[in-house]
Amino acid sequence: MITTPATASTAITAGPLQQALIYDFVAYIDRGEQTTRAYITNLRQFIAWIRYKEILSPQRGDILAYKQYLTSEHDAIILDPLTPAGWKYRTDHSGNRIKICCKATTVKQYLQSVRQFFAWAAACGYYPDIAANIHGPKIRQSIHKKDALTPADVLKIEKSITAEAAAKYAAAAESLKDPQGKKERAAEQGKRLLAMYLLAVNAGLRTIELSRANIRDIGTKDGQAYIYIWGKGHAEADAKKVIAPEVYAAICDYIKSRPDRPAGSSPLFVATGNRSGGKRLAATTISTMLKRAMQQAGYNSDRITAHSLRHTAGTNTQEITGDLFITQKYMRHESPKTTEIYLHIDTEKREAEIAQQLYNKYHGITEAETPAGKLAAIVQTMTTAQRQQLLAAAETITE
């Protein structure tokens, strides 16, 4: 049931809140599939909470209490229509209750959904707008939530992906059952992972964009490779993005390894299992695969995820160009405010230099007495042959 908004003068009584209103609200706002799922998830969590608290007709004070509940450590709960109360505790594999403390961004999303829901309910005459002007915690946009990788990190992970793929291929060849089929799947999986990794860390694609991509979105024109991206808030792949020749070659190598002979409308990245082979990989699956690849390379941190690869692309683009506008265009940010998160790299480097210079100044250390100054003085006394030997040794160390 979808109704038109009521007049502002309509008196609204706060009766029992019905869960069915959530789905009326979601149908009314007419958003995309991903946004719709987010609204449903957020509002179901709120309904679970008022059932947990045995609140039939929530008031403004309850919304404030819900905000406090989200920001504090608490037992995680979910809706469960099979229980008499309509909710249950989330538990781990051993049956122990899971305790969580929601991140600031999560709290903000939950409250935003609740606030918009009650604004709609009041406009339709269903329920008073008890959540008006209740906001989530402030989030510092200048601090990025994920860490960027250095160029050396990027190369190390790439080599790890290649080495792991080679090891799986070798293991498949030794299999006693269907070695040829297993070798083909191992080759396809390794090339698929490498192509996804390069698109994320070099072209800055999000996992949802990798998932949405189709074969026809990849191509070349006048010798320049490109991919059309279905970005955030768009209804189709309409953003043309140039990509490096090596990245394009990796994608083509992966496509050639696929046994399904994909057409232009086929998904670019598909599953390889016996039951799900040929089906489009979900964004969550791609995220897990990229996270696992980074863990296998030795990068196991909550601050290093699949999205770190996109952040790495932006950070290093800013370092290369020193131009915020070019970085904004490369990362496809609508607002330069979003791109400003990459400026902290230059700031941190400059602050590190100042901190060292201050220490040296306080302790009377001259430039010639610093490690860099001492090394420069030694190099000046070397012959050409000795400098070449030093350079060769440095190259060996960095390989």
C-alpha positions as CSV (number, residue, x, y, z in Angstrom):
1,M,0.0,0.0,0.0
2,I,1.5,3.3,-1.1
3,T,-0.3,6.5,-0.1
4,T,0.2,10.2,-0.9
5,P,1.5,12.5,1.8
6,A,-1.0,13.9,4.3
7,T,-1.3,17.7,5.0
8,A,0.9,19.3,7.5
9,S,-2.0,20.0,9.8
10,T,-3.0,16.4,10.2
11,A,-2.9,15.2,13.8
12,I,-1.0,11.9,14.1
13,T,-1.3,9.5,17.0
14,A,1.6,7.2,17.8
15,G,0.1,3.8,17.8
16,P,1.8,0.4,17.5
17,L,4.5,0.6,14.8
18,Q,3.9,-2.0,12.1
19,Q,6.8,-3.7,10.3
20,A,4.9,-3.7,7.0
21,L,5.3,0.1,6.9
22,I,9.0,-0.5,6.1
23,Y,8.2,-2.2,2.8
24,D,5.7,0.5,1.9
25,F,8.4,3.1,2.6
26,V,11.0,1.3,0.5
27,A,8.5,1.0,-2.4
28,Y,7.7,4.7,-2.2
29,I,11.3,5.9,-2.3
30,D,11.9,3.9,-5.6
31,R,15.7,3.5,-5.3
32,G,18.1,1.1,-6.9
33,E,18.5,-2.5,-5.8
34,Q,21.6,-2.0,-3.7
35,T,20.1,1.1,-1.9
36,T,16.8,-0.7,-1.4
37,R,18.6,-3.6,0.3
38,A,20.5,-1.2,2.5
39,Y,17.3,0.5,3.7
40,I,15.7,-2.8,4.4
41,T,18.7,-4.0,6.4
42,N,18.9,-0.8,8.4
43,L,15.2,-0.6,9.2
44,R,15.0,-4.3,10.1
45,Q,17.7,-3.7,12.7
46,F,15.6,-0.9,14.2
47,I,12.5,-3.1,14.3
48,A,14.6,-5.9,16.0
49,W,15.7,-3.4,18.6
50,I,12.3,-2.1,19.5
51,R,11.1,-5.7,19.9
52,Y,14.1,-6.4,22.0
53,K,13.2,-3.5,24.2
54,E,9.5,-4.4,24.0
55,I,8.5,-1.0,22.7
56,L,5.2,-1.0,20.9
57,S,4.9,2.8,20.1
58,P,8.4,4.3,20.0
59,Q,8.8,8.0,21.0
60,R,11.6,10.5,20.4
61,G,13.4,9.4,23.6
62,D,13.5,5.8,22.2
63,I,15.3,7.0,19.0
64,L,17.9,8.7,21.2
65,A,18.3,5.5,23.2
66,Y,18.7,3.5,20.0
67,K,21.5,5.9,19.0
68,Q,23.2,5.3,22.4
69,Y,22.7,1.6,22.0
70,L,24.4,1.5,18.6
71,T,27.4,3.5,19.7
72,S,28.0,1.4,22.8
73,E,29.2,-2.2,23.0
74,H,26.2,-4.5,22.9
75,D,24.9,-8.0,22.1
76,A,24.2,-8.2,18.4
77,I,20.5,-9.0,17.6
78,I,18.5,-9.8,14.5
79,L,14.9,-10.2,13.5
80,D,13.6,-13.7,13.7
81,P,9.8,-14.3,13.0
82,L,10.2,-17.9,14.2
83,T,10.7,-16.8,17.8
84,P,7.9,-15.6,20.1
85,A,9.6,-12.3,20.6
86,G,10.3,-11.8,17.0
87,W,14.1,-11.4,17.5
88,K,17.1,-13.4,18.6
89,Y,20.8,-12.9,19.6
90,R,23.5,-13.4,17.0
91,T,25.8,-16.1,18.0
92,D,29.1,-17.6,16.9
93,H,29.7,-21.2,15.8
94,S,30.0,-22.2,19.5
95,G,26.7,-20.6,20.4
96,N,28.2,-17.7,22.2
97,R,26.6,-14.3,21.9
98,I,28.4,-11.9,19.6
99,K,29.2,-8.5,21.0
100,I,29.7,-5.5,18.7
101,C,30.2,-1.8,18.8
102,C,29.0,-0.2,15.5
103,K,31.4,2.1,13.6
104,A,30.5,5.7,13.3
105,T,29.6,5.3,9.6
106,T,27.3,2.4,10.4
107,V,25.5,4.3,13.1
108,K,25.1,7.3,10.8
109,Q,23.6,5.0,8.1
110,Y,21.2,3.3,10.5
111,L,19.9,6.6,11.9
112,Q,19.6,8.2,8.5
113,S,17.3,5.3,7.3
114,V,15.3,5.6,10.5
115,R,15.0,9.4,10.2
116,Q,13.9,9.2,6.5
117,F,11.4,6.5,7.4
118,F,9.7,8.5,10.1
119,A,9.6,11.6,7.9
120,W,7.8,9.6,5.3
121,A,5.5,8.0,7.8
122,A,4.5,11.4,9.2
123,A,4.0,12.8,5.7
124,C,1.6,9.9,5.0
125,G,-0.2,10.3,8.3
126,Y,0.9,7.0,9.7
127,Y,3.2,8.0,12.5
128,P,4.7,11.2,14.1
129,D,8.1,12.3,12.9
130,I,9.9,11.3,16.1
131,A,13.4,11.1,14.5
132,A,13.5,14.7,13.1
133,N,16.9,16.3,13.7
134,I,18.5,13.3,15.3
135,H,21.8,12.8,13.6
136,G,24.6,10.3,13.7
137,P,28.1,10.9,15.0
138,K,30.3,13.3,13.0
139,I,32.8,11.5,10.7
140,R,36.1,13.1,9.9
141,Q,36.3,13.0,6.1
142,S,40.0,14.0,6.0
143,I,41.0,10.6,7.5
144,H,40.6,7.7,5.1
145,K,39.3,4.5,6.7
146,K,41.6,2.3,4.7
147,D,45.3,2.3,4.3
148,A,47.0,2.8,0.9
149,L,49.7,0.5,-0.3
150,T,53.1,1.6,-1.5
151,P,54.3,0.8,-5.0
152,A,56.5,-2.0,-3.5
153,D,53.5,-3.4,-1.7
154,V,51.5,-3.4,-5.0
155,L,54.2,-5.3,-6.8
156,K,54.7,-7.8,-4.0
157,I,51.0,-8.7,-4.0
158,E,51.0,-9.0,-7.8
159,K,53.9,-11.3,-7.7
160,S,52.2,-13.3,-4.9
161,I,49.1,-13.7,-7.0
162,T,51.1,-15.0,-9.9
163,A,53.1,-17.3,-7.8
164,E,50.0,-18.7,-6.1
165,A,48.4,-19.3,-9.4
166,A,51.4,-21.2,-10.7
167,A,51.5,-23.3,-7.6
168,K,47.8,-24.2,-8.0
169,Y,48.3,-25.0,-11.6
170,A,51.2,-27.3,-10.8
171,A,49.1,-29.0,-8.0
172,A,46.3,-29.6,-10.5
173,A,48.6,-31.2,-13.0
174,E,49.6,-33.8,-10.3
175,S,45.9,-34.6,-9.6
176,L,44.9,-38.2,-10.2
177,K,41.4,-37.3,-11.2
178,D,40.6,-34.9,-14.1
179,P,44.1,-33.2,-14.2
180,Q,43.3,-31.4,-17.4
181,G,40.0,-29.9,-16.2
182,K,41.6,-28.8,-12.9
183,K,44.5,-27.2,-14.7
184,E,42.2,-25.2,-16.9
185,R,40.2,-24.1,-13.9
186,A,43.4,-23.2,-12.0
187,A,44.6,-21.2,-14.9
188,E,41.3,-19.4,-15.3
189,Q,41.1,-18.5,-11.6
190,G,44.7,-17.2,-11.5
191,K,44.2,-15.0,-14.5
192,R,40.8,-13.8,-13.3
193,L,42.3,-12.7,-9.9
194,L,45.2,-10.9,-11.6
195,A,42.8,-9.0,-13.9
196,M,40.6,-7.9,-11.1
197,Y,43.5,-6.9,-9.0
198,L,45.1,-4.8,-11.7
199,L,41.7,-3.1,-12.5
200,A,41.3,-2.2,-8.9
201,V,44.8,-1.0,-8.0
202,N,45.7,0.6,-11.4
203,A,42.3,1.9,-12.7
204,G,40.8,2.4,-9.3
205,L,37.6,0.3,-9.9
206,R,35.3,-0.5,-7.0
207,T,34.3,-4.1,-6.3
208,I,30.7,-3.3,-7.4
209,E,32.1,-1.9,-10.7
210,L,34.1,-5.1,-11.2
211,S,31.0,-7.2,-10.6
212,R,28.8,-5.2,-13.0
213,A,31.3,-5.2,-15.9
214,N,30.5,-7.1,-19.0
215,I,32.7,-8.3,-21.9
216,R,31.4,-5.6,-24.2
217,D,32.6,-2.9,-21.8
218,I,36.2,-3.7,-22.7
219,G,37.8,-2.5,-25.9
220,T,40.4,-0.5,-27.8
221,K,40.3,2.5,-30.0
222,D,43.2,4.1,-31.9
223,G,45.5,1.9,-29.9
224,Q,44.2,3.0,-26.5
225,A,42.5,0.4,-24.3
226,Y,39.5,1.3,-22.2
227,I,36.6,0.0,-20.0
228,Y,33.2,1.4,-19.7
229,I,32.2,1.6,-16.0
230,W,28.8,1.3,-14.3
231,G,29.6,3.6,-11.4
232,K,27.8,4.6,-8.2
233,G,24.4,6.1,-8.8
234,H,24.3,5.3,-12.5
235,A,21.9,3.0,-14.3
236,E,24.3,1.6,-16.9
237,A,28.0,1.5,-17.9
238,D,28.4,5.0,-19.2
239,A,31.8,6.2,-17.8
240,K,34.7,5.5,-20.2
241,K,37.9,4.8,-18.4
242,V,41.3,4.4,-20.2
243,I,43.4,1.6,-18.9
244,A,47.1,0.7,-19.2
245,P,48.0,-1.7,-22.1
246,E,49.3,-4.3,-19.6
247,V,46.0,-4.2,-17.7
248,Y,44.1,-4.7,-20.9
249,A,46.4,-7.6,-21.9
250,A,45.8,-9.3,-18.5
251,I,42.0,-9.0,-19.0
252,C,42.2,-10.5,-22.5
253,D,44.4,-13.3,-21.3
254,Y,41.7,-14.1,-18.7
255,I,38.9,-14.0,-21.2
256,K,40.8,-16.4,-23.5
257,S,41.2,-18.8,-20.7
258,R,37.4,-19.1,-20.1
259,P,35.8,-22.3,-21.5
260,D,32.3,-20.7,-21.8
261,R,33.1,-18.7,-25.0
262,P,31.6,-15.5,-23.6
263,A,29.6,-13.1,-25.7
264,G,29.5,-9.3,-25.5
265,S,26.6,-9.4,-23.0
266,S,28.4,-12.0,-20.8
267,P,29.7,-10.9,-17.4
268,L,33.4,-10.0,-17.4
269,F,34.1,-11.9,-14.2
270,V,32.4,-15.2,-13.6
271,A,32.5,-18.1,-11.1
272,T,34.3,-21.3,-12.1
273,G,32.6,-23.9,-9.9
274,N,30.8,-26.9,-11.3
275,R,27.4,-25.6,-10.0
276,S,27.9,-21.8,-10.4
277,G,30.3,-21.7,-13.3
278,G,29.6,-18.9,-15.7
279,K,27.6,-16.8,-13.2
280,R,28.5,-13.2,-12.5
281,L,30.7,-12.8,-9.4
282,A,29.0,-10.8,-6.7
283,A,30.8,-7.7,-5.3
284,T,31.1,-9.3,-1.9
285,T,32.8,-12.4,-3.5
286,I,35.3,-10.2,-5.4
287,S,36.1,-8.3,-2.2
288,T,36.7,-11.6,-0.3
289,M,39.0,-12.9,-3.1
290,L,41.1,-9.7,-3.2
291,K,41.3,-9.6,0.6
292,R,42.5,-13.2,0.7
293,A,45.1,-12.4,-2.0
294,M,46.5,-9.6,0.1
295,Q,46.6,-11.8,3.2
296,Q,48.5,-14.5,1.3
297,A,51.1,-11.8,0.4
298,G,51.5,-10.9,4.1
299,Y,49.1,-8.0,4.3
300,N,46.6,-9.0,7.0
301,S,45.0,-5.9,8.6
302,D,41.5,-4.6,9.1
303,R,42.7,-1.4,7.4
304,I,43.8,-3.2,4.3
305,T,40.9,-4.4,2.3
306,A,39.7,-4.6,-1.3
307,H,38.8,-0.9,-1.2
308,S,42.4,-0.2,-0.2
309,L,43.3,-1.0,-3.8
310,R,41.2,1.9,-5.1
311,H,42.6,4.1,-2.3
312,T,46.1,3.1,-3.4
313,A,45.3,4.2,-7.0
314,G,44.1,7.6,-5.8
315,T,47.0,8.1,-3.4
316,N,49.7,7.3,-6.0
317,T,47.9,9.2,-8.7
318,Q,48.1,12.3,-6.5
319,E,51.8,11.6,-5.8
320,I,52.6,11.2,-9.5
321,T,50.6,14.3,-10.7
322,G,50.6,16.6,-7.7
323,D,47.3,17.9,-9.3
324,L,44.1,17.4,-7.4
325,F,41.9,18.1,-10.4
326,I,43.6,15.3,-12.5
327,T,43.3,12.9,-9.5
328,Q,39.7,13.8,-9.2
329,K,39.0,13.0,-12.8
330,Y,41.1,9.8,-12.7
331,M,39.2,8.5,-9.7
332,R,35.9,9.7,-11.1
333,H,34.9,11.7,-8.0
334,E,32.0,14.1,-8.4
335,S,33.3,16.5,-5.8
336,P,36.9,17.6,-5.2
337,K,36.1,17.3,-1.5
338,T,36.2,13.6,-1.9
339,T,39.6,13.7,-3.6
340,E,41.1,15.8,-0.9
341,I,41.6,12.7,1.3
342,Y,44.7,12.0,-0.9
343,L,46.3,15.2,0.1
344,H,47.2,13.8,3.5
345,I,50.1,11.9,2.0
346,D,52.0,15.1,1.0
347,T,51.1,16.6,4.3
348,E,52.4,13.6,6.3
349,K,55.7,13.6,4.4
350,R,56.2,17.3,4.9
351,E,55.4,16.9,8.6
352,A,57.9,14.1,9.0
353,E,60.6,16.2,7.4
354,I,59.8,19.1,9.8
355,A,59.8,16.8,12.8
356,Q,63.2,15.5,11.9
357,Q,64.5,19.0,11.2
358,L,63.2,20.3,14.5
359,Y,64.9,17.4,16.4
360,N,68.2,18.1,14.6
361,K,67.9,21.8,15.3
362,Y,67.2,21.2,19.0
363,H,70.2,18.8,19.3
364,G,72.6,20.9,17.2
365,I,72.8,18.3,14.4
366,T,73.9,19.8,11.2
367,E,73.0,18.5,7.7
368,A,76.4,17.0,7.3
369,E,76.0,15.0,10.5
370,T,72.7,13.3,9.4
371,P,72.8,9.8,7.9
372,A,71.9,11.3,4.5
373,G,74.6,13.9,4.8
374,K,77.2,11.4,5.8
375,L,76.3,9.1,2.9
376,A,76.5,12.0,0.5
377,A,79.9,12.9,1.7
378,I,81.1,9.3,1.3
379,V,79.8,9.1,-2.2
380,Q,81.6,12.2,-3.1
381,T,84.9,10.5,-2.3
382,M,84.2,7.4,-4.4
383,T,85.6,6.7,-7.8
384,T,83.2,6.2,-10.8
385,A,83.8,2.4,-10.6
386,Q,83.0,2.4,-6.9
387,R,79.7,4.3,-7.5
388,Q,78.7,1.9,-10.1
389,Q,79.3,-1.0,-7.7
390,L,77.3,0.7,-5.0
391,L,74.4,1.3,-7.5
392,A,74.5,-2.4,-8.6
393,A,74.4,-3.5,-4.9
394,A,71.4,-1.1,-4.3
395,E,69.5,-2.5,-7.3
396,T,70.1,-6.1,-6.0
397,I,68.7,-5.2,-2.6
398,T,65.5,-3.6,-4.0
399,E,64.7,-6.5,-6.4
